[in-house]
């Protein structure tokens, strides 16, 4: 497992979160645009704001479904790899960061002790370096 693979997984999780937030906003906009008109024309042009939003919602729902499927597939591999880490602290740090999606500062706070964001990140970096060195031999 490489740091780039794990970082890519985090990026996908962040994209999913942003897309879900955007989907919520689009649904809210579609509901607001669907209010009953008072009979007075508002613009001179013809547009179907609800229809346009509906298309955007469907497209975004498809993208979210794809991201969820991709994330689930990656999480199986990542979870199995993390489960093979012998040191419980290192395993917990990897799990909190890459499966739970916590930021480094939140990982450090959850782990407790005198850990800081840079220190828990360094634990991961050193572990991955040792793994890479062992694989090269």
N, C-alpha and C positions, 0 to 999 in steps of 0.2 A: 504494500500500500504506500502511496506517495502523498506528500503534503498537497501536491497539486490536485490529486484525485479528491482528497478530503475537502480542500478549498472549493473545488468545483461543486461538490455536494452542498456545501454551505451556500454557495451562490444560487443554486437551484432552489433551495429552501427559501432564500430571501426573495427570489423572483416570484415564487408561489405566494408568499405572504403579500407582496405588492399587488399581484394580480387579483388576489381575493379581496383586498381592500378596494381596488379599482372596480371590481365587479359589484361590490356593495354600493359604491357611489353611482355606478351606471344604473343599477336597479332603482335607487332612490330618485335619480333624475328622470327615469322613465315614468315612475309613479307621479312625480310632480308635474311632468309634461302632459299627463293623461287627465288632468282636471277638466271637468265639464266646462266648455266655453260659455261665456255669458251672451253669446249671440253677436257680439261686436267683432268685426275683423281687426286683427292685430297687425298684419303685414300685408303688403301687396303681393308678395310672392307666395307660391305654394310649396309647402315642405311638409314632410312627414317625420317630425322629430321622434315620435315614439317608434316608428318603423326603423329609423336609422339607429336608434339606441338598441332596439331589439336585435338587429344584426350584429352590433358591437358586442352585446351581451352573449349571444350564441358563440361568436368567435372566441371571446374570452373564456367562456365555459369549456370549449374544446381545448384551448391552450392549457387551462388549469387541469383538466383531466389528463392530458399528456404529461404535464409536469408531475402530477401525483403518481402516475404509473412509473415514470422514470426514477423518481425519488424512492419509491417503494422497492424497485429492483436494486438500486444502489445500496439502500439501507440494509438489505439482506446480507450483501457482501461485507459492508462496513461493520455491521453488527457482529458477524462471525469473526472478522479479523480482530475487532476490539475484544471480543470474548477470549481470544487466544493470548491476550497480554497478561503476563503472570503477576506483575506488580499491581495490587488493588488500587493504589492512588493514581497511578498512570492510567489504568483502565477507566477509573471514574472520570478523570479529566477528559480523556478522549470521548467517553460516552456523553458527558455534559456538553462538550463543545460541538461534536460532530453529529450526534444523534438527537440531542435535545435542542440544539441550535442556540445555546447560550453564548453571549459575548464573553471574551476572555475575562473581563472584570467580574462578571457574574459567576463564571466558573471558579475564580479565585475565592470569591465570597462564599460560595456554596461549599467548596472544599474546606475552607476555614484555615485555622492556623495562621501563620504569618505569610501565607501565599498572596502574591500580587498577580495582576494580569501578566506582566512580563515573565514572572517565575513559572506560572503554569504553562505559558506558551513555550518557554524554554524546555520544560519537561517533555512536551510533545516533540519539539524539534530534536532534542537529544535522543529520544527513543527512536524516532524515524531515521536519524543518522546512524545509530547502532544497527538498526534493521538493514539499512542499505549497505553498510560495511560488511555485515554477516552474509548478505546475499552475494556480494562481490567476491567473497573468498571461495 
